[in-house]
Structure formats: structure tokens, C-alpha cells
Amino acid sequence: MIKLHSTNNTDLEVDFKTAVLRGQALDKGLYVLNTIPKISKEEIYSYQNLSLDEIGFMVLSKIIGKLIPENNLEEILKNALNFSVPMKEIEEGNYICYLDKGPTASFKDFGARTLARLMEYFLKEDNRTITILTATSGDTGGAVAQAFFKKQGINVVILYPKNEVSDLQRKQMTTLDKNITAIGIEGKFDDCQRFVKSAFNDPDLRDKNLSSANSINIGRLIPQCLYYFYSYSRLFQENNEPVIYSVPSGNFGNLMGGLIAAKMGLPVLKFISAVNENDEFPKYLEKGIYNKVEPSRKCISNAMNVGHPSNLARVIDLYGGRLDESGVVIKNPDLQAMRRDITSYSITDELTRKTIENFYNNYKSFIEPHGAVGWASLKLFRTTHFELAKHKAICFETADPAKFPEEFTSLLNKNPQIPPSLSLLNGKKEYLNQVEINNYQRFKKFLENNL
């Protein structure tokens, strides 16, 4: 059975079940795998004949081991990963993998739906209940709300920056009631994330059985490696053919999922970490000095408005370093190895909008702001790495374009077709929570009074 340790202390070891139910390590670090299991080239080659949930079973069973019987794990993944993942060649050698076909039209569905079912299984096994605290900059909240809606033994509280999410993103959180509470705050995503992390480590709240469904929870992060294996299996033509991935990056769970897949054996030539104007990571790769962007910058790719990505601590741990929760590099990672594997571009809103326009004019297709950041980064990479022109590249689109109608109306005077999962929100009652939360003490009081 694979053990996990905290990014703050390699001696704090737990099993996968404990890490999933606890969410965050007791020392405020994040759980990471002690060892990453290897997958042979032959097995990866065989994935071309498997469905998404079948690939999920092959990969996750190597991490979860015997904590969940095979038939139960198969059932969990069949129910969680029951949507399509289309791939399209946009221009020669450059592909887009669409991660937005799940129930909430966001790539967050992969991790959130899998985590919800894993948690429900573990809680039933122990006859326990739990309260999930989640911070969202856009799509996580809707994915978590839908994934955990009516799940037995689980209550969910979601914090979101009410002035930085789209109407559709808000409605995905606020049109569910029962065990789901969504609260808009006057602040940034980083404020939401700070309140949630503070609650986890508040001794006064220990009796509330708190956990997380953000990608700080290893149970939500690990399933994100699955769309790397799936997209690769639908693309490669030669065994062990290396590919390039352009990854829209906000809280860095998306990138970390890919790095785990690569460590497991997926042939990745290069990761492009595509960020918006919150440029702390490309500057870190360039200069070797980490400085948070505080407060985070508001960009149209709102789910990536993160000035201090939580999962960067995991990335740095993977390369032998240590970054604490406050953003201080305690031990430098192997930056040379990190730069060899990852490059990063910061894309301005101006270039994002230009990319959306050009993409539609050239291909008669919509690309949403986060995917546009990824596509713009891939194009920049291609203009400076001619020697890699023969290698295929996959860019992820992480949300349905219909979530951002204002941008498309302004730029193109056109609107993308709304998928059924989003059109159902029209006219639904919103359960807007009127509590005013603008500091941690008010959030703590809310939890004490309502849990």
C-alpha cells in the first residue's frame, strides 16, 4: 500500500483513505505520494482500446491498492467518469482536448465526481459524517456542488469571490440546496482559500470533521492525471511517442496531475504551464525567486486568478524542494530539472481576447478564455522551438465557452450554443446566502453556528 506524506514534513505518513478524508495535512501541508507507481509502455499502449473509466481503474488501482475492492472501485469510476472527452486536430500537429463535457461543463468534473464517490464509500465504511469546505475561483464550486449534491453523510460549504465569477458559474453553486451552501464573499479567491485553510487548522473547529474538495485534497487531484492518459491514448501512433501538453494553470492541480502521469510513465516531452496575468510561476522559473501575486490580478480567465497556487507546494516537493503554505521556499527544488520539464508563459487579457477572435476567424469555432490562454501559450512555444515541430501537442480546453457569454458578445457579437447541462439552470431558484463574510472570524462564526 502506497503511503503519503505532507509537503511540510516527510515523516508525517498516512494511507490514501486518511489523506482523502482529512483533505489537508495536520501541519498545514499537502499530502503527496511517497512513491509514484510505474506503468509500463506496453500497458500505456493498451489504453487506446479502453474507455475513460477503464483507464481510470488501471491507473488508480495502482495507487489505492486494496483499500477499495476491485468491483467497488470499478463501479465508482463507471459512475463518476461517464462523459465524453473529445479530441480535435485544430492545425497540423496541434490538438485540443475538450475537458468540458461533464455535468458542469468543466474539467473539474473529473476530480470532483471521483472524489465525491470515494469519500462516500469511505464514510459509509466507517459510519461517519463530514463537512466539506471548498474555495473556488470559478468552476470548482459548481463541479463540487453537483458532485456532492445529496451524497450521504456529507455537507458542503463553498466560498467564492462574488464579483469574479460569471452568472452561470454562480448559478451552478446556488441553485442546489439540501446539503450544499454557497457563500459569495467580498474578496479574492486567495481570501476564500485562506479562510478554508485557516478553518482546517483551527483547534476550535476540530469537532466539525472538516475536509476539502479543492485540489489540495489528493483524492481530487489524482483523478486529474486520467485525462492525460486518455488524451495520449487517442493520439499517439508509435509506442512511446512523446507529446507536448499546454496546460491552463491556476491553482496548479491541472499541471500536477500531468506531472504525476509523466512520473508514472506517460511519454511527455514538455509541459507548458499557461497562466494569465498572475505570473508568479513563470517568474519563479526564470529567476529562481518565488514571490506571490498579492492580491491576485482579476483576468477574464477567472478560474486562474490565483496569486499563490496551493499545488505549487506539490510541484516543488516533486523536484526535491519545500514550499510552505505561506509562500516561503524552505528548500530549493532542482530548478534545472523543473525547467527541463516545464516552461511557462503569462498571457495578458489583451492577448487572450485576440486569441479568442483569431481562433473563431480561422477555425469558425469558439475557444473559452482558459483554453485561449493555453492555446496562446502553445503558439508562443511553437514560434521559439522549431526543433520540436515534428512532435504533436495537446492543449486543454477546461470549460464550455457558453459560461462566458459577455466576452463572446463583446468580441464576436456571437454566443456559443449553451449545452443542456447549463441551459437547465435558466429559471431555477437560487439559494443565495446573505451572510456577509469578509474576514476569517466571521467565517468561523458561521461554521460554529451552522454546522
C-alpha positions in Angstrom: 0.0 0.0 0.0 1.4 3.4 -1.0 1.8 5.9 1.8 1.6 9.6 1.6 3.5 12.4 3.4 3.0 16.1 4.0 4.8 18.7 1.9 5.8 20.2 5.2 7.1 17.1 6.8 8.2 13.9 5.1 7.8 12.0 8.3 4.0 12.5 8.6 2.8 9.4 6.8 -0.8 8.3 6.2 -2.6 6.0 3.9 -4.7 7.1 0.9 -8.0 6.8 2.8 -6.8 9.1 5.7 -5.4 11.6 3.2 -8.7 11.8 1.3 -10.9 12.2 4.4 -8.6 14.6 6.1 -8.1 16.8 3.0 -5.1 18.8 4.3 -2.3 17.5 6.4 -2.4 18.4 10.1 0.8 20.5 9.7 -0.9 22.7 7.0 1.0 20.9 4.3 -0.5 18.9 1.4 -0.4 15.2 1.0 1.8 13.7 -1.7 2.7 10.2 -2.7 5.8 8.7 -1.1 6.4 6.7 -4.3 4.7 7.1 -7.7 3.9 3.7 -9.2 5.3 3.0 -12.7 3.2 1.9 -15.7 4.9 0.0 -18.5 5.0 1.3 -22.1 3.1 -1.8 -23.1 0.2 -1.1 -20.7 0.0 2.6 -21.7 -0.1 1.4 -25.4 -3.1 -0.9 -24.5 -5.1 2.1 -23.2 -6.1 3.0 -26.8 -8.6 0.2 -26.6 -10.1 1.2 -23.2 -12.8 3.7 -22.1 -12.1 6.6 -19.8 -13.3 4.8 -16.7 -11.4 1.6 -17.6 -8.2 3.6 -17.9 -9.1 5.2 -14.6 -9.3 1.8 -13.0 -6.0 0.7 -14.4 -4.2 3.8 -13.1 -6.0 4.5 -9.8 -5.9 0.9 -8.6 -2.1 1.1 -8.6 -2.4 4.0 -6.0 -5.4 2.9 -4.0 -4.4 -0.7 -3.7 -6.7 -2.9 -1.7 -8.3 -0.1 0.3 -11.3 -0.5 -2.1 -12.3 -3.8 -3.6 -11.9 -4.0 -7.4 -15.6 -4.3 -8.1 -16.4 -1.3 -5.9 -13.7 0.8 -7.5 -14.8 -0.1 -11.0 -18.4 0.9 -10.1 -17.2 4.2 -8.5 -15.3 5.2 -11.7 -18.0 4.0 -14.1 -20.5 6.3 -12.3 -18.0 9.2 -12.0 -16.4 9.2 -15.4 -19.4 8.7 -17.6 -18.9 11.5 -20.1 -17.0 12.0 -23.4 -13.6 13.6 -23.8 -13.4 14.7 -27.5 -10.1 15.4 -29.3 -9.7 17.6 -32.4 -6.8 18.4 -34.6 -7.0 22.2 -35.0 -4.0 22.6 -37.2 -1.3 20.1 -38.2 0.2 18.7 -35.1 -1.7 20.9 -32.7 -4.7 19.4 -30.9 -7.3 20.5 -28.4 -8.6 18.0 -25.8 -12.0 19.1 -24.6 -12.4 18.5 -20.9 -15.8 20.4 -20.6 -18.3 17.6 -21.5 -19.1 16.6 -17.9 -22.2 17.6 -16.0 -20.9 21.0 -15.1 -19.1 21.7 -18.3 -15.7 21.9 -16.6 -12.6 19.8 -16.3 -13.2 19.9 -12.5 -15.8 17.2 -13.1 -13.1 14.6 -13.4 -11.7 15.1 -9.9 -14.8 16.3 -8.1 -17.1 13.4 -9.2 -14.4 10.8 -8.4 -13.6 12.3 -5.0 -17.3 12.5 -4.0 -17.8 8.8 -4.6 -14.5 7.9 -2.9 -15.5 9.9 0.1 -19.0 8.5 0.2 -17.6 5.0 0.1 -15.0 5.6 2.9 -17.6 7.4 5.1 -20.1 4.6 4.8 -17.4 2.1 5.7 -16.7 4.0 8.9 -20.3 5.1 9.6 -19.1 8.8 9.7 -20.2 12.2 8.5 -18.1 15.0 7.2 -18.3 18.7 6.2 -16.5 19.8 3.0 -15.1 23.3 2.8 -14.2 24.4 -0.7 -12.8 27.7 -2.1 -13.5 28.4 -5.8 -12.3 30.9 -8.3 -14.9 29.8 -10.8 -15.5 26.2 -11.9 -14.5 24.2 -8.9 -17.6 25.4 -6.9 -20.1 24.2 -9.5 -18.3 20.9 -10.0 -18.1 20.2 -6.3 -21.7 21.2 -5.6 -23.0 18.9 -8.4 -20.7 16.0 -7.5 -21.6 16.1 -3.8 -25.3 17.0 -4.1 -27.3 14.6 -1.9 -24.3 12.5 -1.1 -24.9 10.6 2.2 -23.1 11.8 5.2 -21.6 14.9 3.5 -22.4 18.6 3.9 -20.6 21.1 1.7 -19.8 24.8 2.2 -18.4 26.7 -0.8 -16.8 30.2 -0.7 -16.5 32.2 -3.9 -15.5 35.7 -4.8 -18.9 37.1 -5.8 -17.5 39.8 -8.1 -15.2 37.5 -10.1 -17.4 34.6 -11.2 -19.8 34.5 -14.2 -23.6 34.3 -13.7 -23.6 30.7 -14.9 -20.7 29.7 -12.6 -22.6 31.3 -9.7 -25.9 29.5 -10.5 -24.1 26.1 -10.7 -23.5 26.6 -7.0 -26.5 28.5 -5.8 -29.3 26.5 -7.4 -28.7 23.5 -5.2 -29.7 23.4 -1.6 -30.1 20.3 0.6 -26.5 19.6 1.7 -24.9 22.5 -0.4 -24.3 26.0 1.0 -22.6 28.6 -1.3 -21.4 31.9 0.0 -20.2 34.8 -2.1 -17.6 37.0 -0.3 -16.3 40.5 -0.9 -12.7 39.5 -1.8 -10.5 37.3 -4.0 -10.1 33.6 -4.5 -7.0 33.8 -2.4 -9.1 35.1 0.5 -11.6 32.2 0.1 -8.7 29.7 0.1 -7.1 31.4 3.2 -10.3 31.2 5.1 -10.8 27.5 4.3 -7.2 26.6 5.2 -7.4 28.5 8.4 -10.6 26.6 9.4 -8.8 23.3 8.8 -6.1 24.2 11.3 -8.3 25.9 13.9 -8.4 23.8 17.1 -11.8 25.3 17.9 -13.3 23.5 14.8 -11.7 20.1 15.3 -15.1 18.6 16.3 -16.7 19.7 13.0 -15.0 16.9 11.0 -13.8 19.3 8.2 -12.3 18.2 4.9 -11.7 19.7 1.5 -12.8 19.1 -2.1 -10.3 21.6 -3.6 -7.3 20.1 -5.4 -5.5 20.4 -2.1 -7.3 17.1 -1.5 -5.2 14.4 -3.0 -8.4 12.4 -3.8 -9.5 15.2 -6.2 -6.0 15.8 -7.6 -5.1 12.2 -8.6 -8.0 11.7 -11.0 -6.8 14.7 -13.0 -3.9 12.5 -14.3 -6.5 10.4 -16.1 -7.3 12.8 -18.9 -3.6 12.9 -19.7 -3.5 9.1 -20.2 -6.8 9.2 -22.1 -5.8 12.0 -24.5 -2.4 10.4 -25.1 -4.1 7.1 -25.9 -6.3 8.7 -28.6 -3.4 10.5 -30.2 -0.1 8.5 -30.4 0.8 6.4 -33.5 4.0 4.9 -32.3 4.7 3.2 -29.0 6.3 5.7 -26.5 5.9 8.6 -28.9 6.4 11.8 -26.7 4.0 14.7 -26.8 3.8 18.2 -25.6 1.0 19.4 -23.2 -0.2 23.0 -22.9 -2.0 23.2 -19.6 -4.1 26.2 -18.4 -2.8 26.7 -14.8 -4.5 28.4 -11.9 -4.2 26.5 -8.6 -1.8 24.1 -10.4 -3.8 20.9 -9.8 -4.1 20.6 -13.6 -0.4 20.7 -14.1 0.3 18.5 -11.1 -1.9 15.8 -12.5 0.2 15.8 -15.6 3.4 15.6 -13.7 2.2 12.6 -11.8 1.1 11.0 -15.1 4.6 11.6 -16.5 6.3 10.2 -13.4 4.1 7.1 -13.8 5.5 6.6 -17.3 3.4 8.7 -19.7 5.8 9.9 -22.5 5.7 13.7 -22.1 8.3 15.8 -24.0 7.3 19.2 -22.3 4.7 20.7 -20.2 3.7 24.3 -21.0 2.2 25.9 -17.9 -0.1 28.6 -19.3 -1.0 31.3 -16.8 -2.8 34.6 -17.1 -1.5 37.8 -15.7 -0.9 36.1 -12.3 2.6 35.4 -13.3 4.3 34.2 -10.1 5.3 30.9 -11.6 6.9 31.9 -14.9 8.9 34.5 -13.0 9.9 31.8 -10.5 11.1 29.5 -13.3 13.0 32.4 -14.8 14.7 33.9 -11.7 14.5 31.1 -9.1 12.9 33.5 -6.7 9.3 33.0 -5.6 7.0 36.0 -5.0 3.3 35.7 -4.6 1.0 38.0 -6.6 -0.9 39.7 -3.8 -3.7 40.5 -4.3 -4.3 38.3 -7.3 -5.0 40.0 -10.6 -8.5 39.9 -12.0 -8.5 38.4 -15.5 -11.2 37.1 -17.9 -9.8 33.6 -17.4 -11.3 33.8 -13.9 -10.7 30.3 -12.7 -6.9 31.0 -13.0 -6.9 34.2 -10.9 -4.6 32.7 -8.3 -1.7 34.6 -6.9 -0.3 31.8 -4.7 -1.2 28.3 -6.1 -1.7 25.7 -3.5 -0.4 22.9 -5.6 2.9 24.6 -6.3 4.0 23.1 -3.0 3.4 19.7 -4.5 5.3 20.6 -7.7 8.2 21.8 -5.7 8.1 18.7 -3.5 8.2 16.5 -6.6 11.5 18.2 -7.5 13.0 17.8 -4.1 12.2 21.2 -2.6 9.8 22.5 0.0 7.4 25.5 -0.2 5.4 26.2 2.9 1.7 27.3 3.0 2.6 31.0 3.3 4.7 31.0 0.1 8.2 30.8 1.6 10.6 28.4 -0.1 12.2 26.5 2.7 14.3 24.3 0.5 15.1 25.0 -3.2 13.9 22.3 -5.7 16.0 21.1 -8.6 15.2 24.1 -10.8 17.3 22.7 -13.6 15.2 19.6 -13.8 12.0 21.6 -13.4 13.0 23.9 -16.3 13.8 20.9 -18.4 10.3 19.5 -17.9 8.2 22.7 -17.7 8.1 26.0 -19.5 5.6 28.8 -18.6 4.0 31.8 -20.3 2.0 34.6 -18.8 -0.8 35.6 -21.2 -2.4 39.1 -20.9 -6.1 39.6 -21.2 -5.4 41.6 -24.4 -3.7 38.5 -26.0 -6.4 36.2 -24.6 -9.1 38.3 -26.3 -7.1 38.4 -29.5 -6.7 34.6 -29.4 -10.4 34.1 -29.0 -11.1 36.4 -32.0 -8.4 34.8 -34.2 -9.5 31.3 -33.3 -13.0 31.9 -34.4 -12.0 33.7 -37.6 -9.5 31.0 -38.5 -11.4 27.9 -37.4 -15.0 29.0 -37.1 -15.0 27.6 -33.6 -15.2 29.1 -30.1 -12.4 28.8 -27.6 -13.1 29.9 -24.0 -10.7 32.2 -22.1 -8.8 29.5 -20.2 -8.4 27.4 -23.3 -7.3 30.6 -25.1 -4.6 31.1 -22.5 -3.4 27.6 -23.2 -3.6 28.0 -27.0 -1.8 31.3 -27.0 1.0 29.7 -24.9 1.3 26.8 -27.3 1.6 29.2 -30.2 4.3 31.1 -28.4 6.1 27.8 -27.7 5.9 26.8 -31.3 7.5 30.0 -32.5 10.6 29.5 -30.4 11.0 25.8 -30.5 11.2 24.9 -34.2 13.3 21.9 -33.4 10.3 20.2 -31.8 7.9 20.9 -34.7 7.5 17.2 -35.5 6.1 16.5 -32.1 2.4 16.6 -31.5 0.9 18.9 -28.9 -2.3 18.8 -26.9 -3.9 21.9 -25.4 -6.6 21.5 -22.9 -9.9 23.5 -23.0 -11.1 23.4 -19.4 -14.6 25.0 -19.6 -17.5 25.3 -22.0 -17.4 28.6 -23.9 -21.1 29.2 -23.1 -20.0 30.0 -19.5 -18.6 33.3 -20.8 -21.3 34.9 -23.0 -20.2 38.5 -22.2 -16.8 38.0 -23.8 -18.1 36.4 -27.0 -20.8 39.0 -27.4 -18.3 41.8 -27.0 -15.6 40.3 -29.2 -17.6 38.4 -31.8 -21.2 39.6 -31.5 -22.0 35.9 -31.3 -22.8 33.5 -28.5 -21.8 29.8 -28.2 -24.6 27.3 -28.0 -25.5 26.5 -24.4 -25.1 22.8 -23.6 -28.1 21.1 -21.9 -26.3 20.9 -18.5 -26.1 24.7 -18.4 -29.4 25.6 -20.1 -31.2 23.7 -17.2 -30.0 26.5 -14.9 -32.2 29.1 -16.5 -35.2 30.0 -14.3 -34.0 27.8 -11.4 -34.3 29.3 -8.0 -31.1 30.5 -6.4 -30.5 29.9 -2.7 -28.3 33.0 -2.2 -26.8 33.1 1.3 -26.9 36.6 2.6 -24.3 36.2 5.4 -21.5 38.8 5.0 -18.1 37.2 5.3 -15.1 39.4 4.7 -12.6 38.0 7.3 -11.8 34.6 8.9 -13.5 35.3 12.2 -16.9 35.8 10.5 -16.4 32.6 8.5 -15.5 30.8 11.7 -18.6 32.1 13.4 -20.8 31.0 10.5 -19.3 27.5 10.8 -19.8 27.3 14.6 -23.4 28.5 14.3 -24.5 26.3 11.3 -22.6 23.0 11.5 
